[in-house]
């Protein structure tokens, strides 16, 4: 089967599609590849300041209770 420059072939089912197609109309599979999403907290050394602040607050309250009661 010959394809002209205005069409492409689906790599999954082999059907002929328009060149600008982003999914196959026949097998419903995506023809373009998208990059993977990065994980939310994959950066090493990233500090969660809210967690540190919460722990600090608990420590201050605990010390206040120990010394003033």
Secondary structure by P-SEA (a helix, b strand, c coil): cccccccccccccccccccccccccccccccccccccccccccccccaaaaaaaaaaaaaaaaaaaacc
